[in-house]
Amino acid sequence: MIVAIAGGHGQIALLLEKELTARGHEAIALVRNPDHVADVEKQGARAEVVDLEHTTVEALSAAIAGADAVVFAAGAGPSSGAARKETVDRGAAVLLADAAVAAEVGRYVMVSSMGADSADPDSDDVFQVYLRAKGAADADLRARTELDWTIVRPGRLTDDAPTGRVEVAPSVARGEIPRADVAAVLAELLSTDTGVGQTLELVSGNVPVADAVAALGS
């Protein structure tokens, strides 16, 4: 399986690239900065340099051509302002979906956020703008009948060592989860083609990753 990952130099993306290649899959890391190519190659991924904020559907579809699945793991980052929440967290996610359809890539896994459907619609707070952008991107993806989509909404992300045990379901209590465990869940969803058509919340739990994902059904 070939998986193209938008935001390929992000923390979850780098872990996912390593996880996928360890499973015998091929990862294509979409990176904005050419200086990041060496980092993704160390994880076993092949880099494609493309700026998601300044590209076209045609150029992006060419970058992901031949992939079996795409993962949106890009983000404007915690230090960015409201404008980039719109151009990256919503706009780039929608653009990737357009490109996936154009390139005939049928599988799309979105890394979203808990609370994306409950943002304050009137707040100018940057975090609320971020949640609204994520919610809008998720809504766009859910409306796409051409794509076998899964939306994953992790709780608070940490850099703790992975536990290999999670709780994943349409609704879970708020909590936290190591980024490495998020990557493991994404890899399992992709490898087993599980969770299609589901919006899933994800936190640390007591169930091994493979068993937790298998319980979701296809």
N, C-alpha and C positions, 0 to 999 in steps of 0.2 A: 504494500500500500504506500502511496505517495501522499504526504500531507503538507500543504503550504500553510505557513503560520505567519499571520500579520502581527507586527510588533515583535519580530523574531529575536530582538536583543533584550526583550523584557525578562524579568526574573522568572516568571512562570514559563515563558516561552523557551528560555535556555534549558530549563529542567525538562520540559516536554520534549525538546529536540533530543536530549540525551536519552530519555526514556524510550522514545520511538525507535531510535537507531539501535538501542540495545535489544529491542524486540524484533529487529530485522526489517524495519520499515525505513522508508526514505523521507527525510524532512527537508523542506524548502523554507528557509528563513527569509522573510521579507524585511529588509532593514533600510532605514533612511540614510544612515551614515556609513559611507564606505569604510571608515575606520573600525566598524563593528564586524566586518566580514570575518576576520581572523577568529574572533570570539565564538561566532556561531559554528565556524568550521571545526573548532576544538570539540564541540558537542556532537560532531558527526554530520552536521547539516550542510546543505548547499545553499549559498547565499544568493539572493536576488536583490539588487539595490533599487528600491522604489520608494518615493516619498508619497505616502498615502494622502497627504493634504494637497499635493500638487501633481496629480496624475490623472489619467483618463481611464474609463472602463476598458478601452481597447488595450492600453499599455499594461494595465493590471491583469487583464485576462491573459495576455501573452506571458506574463511572469508566472502565472499559476497553471499554464497549459500543461496537460498531462497528469495533473494531480487528481487523486480520488476524493480528497476532502480538503476543506480549508478550516482553519481555526482563527478566530479573531481574538487576539490576546494583546492588542495595542491599547494604549491609553495616553492621554495628554500629560499625565503625571501630576503629583500632588502640588507642585509649585506653579502650575499653569493657571491662567485666568479662565473666566467663563467662556470667552470666545473659542478657545481651543477645546473646551469640553464639547462644544457643538461641532467643530470641524473634525475632531478625532473620534471621540467616544460615540457620537452619532453618525456624522458624515462619512468617516472612513469605514465604519461597520456596514453602512448601507451600500457604499461603493463596492466593498468586497462581495457583498451578496449579488450586486449587479454583474460584477466580473465573473463570479462563479457560474451564474446562469449563462453568460456569454461563452464561457469556456467549457460548458457542459460538465461542470464539477457538481455532483449531486448532493454531497454531504457538507454541512456547515455546522460547526460547533462554536458557540458564542460564549466567551468568558464575560459574564455580566457582574452584577453586584446585588447582594441582599438589599431590599428596600427600594429597588428600582421602580416598583409600581406604586410606591407610597410617598413619593417626593412632594414637597410643598409646591403647588403650582404657581404661587405668587412670590416666593422668596428669591432674593437676589444673592443669597449665600452661595458661595462657589460649590460647596458640597451638594447642595440641593439642585443646582444647575447640572452638576455631574450626574446625579441620580435621574433627573429628568431626561438627560441625553441618553443614558443607558436604557431607560424605560422606552424611549422612542425607538431606539435601535432594535430593542427586543420585539417591540410591536411590529416593526417593519418585517423582521425575520419571520415572525409567527404567521404573517399574512402571505408568505411565499409558498405557493403550492408546488413550485418547481424544485424545491430544496428539501432534503431530509435533514431537518434542523434539530439541534438540541441546545438549550440555553442553560448554562451552569452559573449559579449565583452563589459564590463563596461568601462565608462570613468574614470576619476581620482576619486579614492575612498576616502571618508571622514568618520569621526566618528560622523557626525552631526545626530541629531534626524531625524527619517524617516518622509518624507512628505506624503508617500502613493501615490504620483503622479509621473509618469515617462514618458519618451519617449523611445520607443523601436521599432526598425525597422532595415531592412538590412543595412541602412546607416543613421546616424544622425550627426548633428554638434557636434564637440568636446565639452565636458562639464564634470561636476562632478556628483557624486551620493553618497548618504549615503550607507554604507554597508548594513544597515538594509533594505533599499529599494531593493537592489540587492537580498537579501535573500527572500524577499517577492515575487519578480518576479520569482525566481527559484522555490519556493514552488507552485506558481500558474501554471507555466509551467508543473510541475510534476503532480499536482493534476488534471489538465484538459487535460493532454496529448496533449498539444498545442505546435506548433512551430517545429514539426518534420521535419528534413531535411533543417532547416534554420540556417543561421549564422546571429546573431542579435547584433546590437550595442545598448547600454543602457546608458541613462543619466537621470537626473532629468527632469521632464516636468510638464505638466498640466493635464494629463489623469490618473484617478485612475488605480491602478495596474491591477485589474481584467478586466477592460474595455480595457486597452492597450494590455493585453495578448489575450483576446478574439478576438480582431481585427486582430491578426496574422493568425487566422485559424489553423486547425489541420494539 
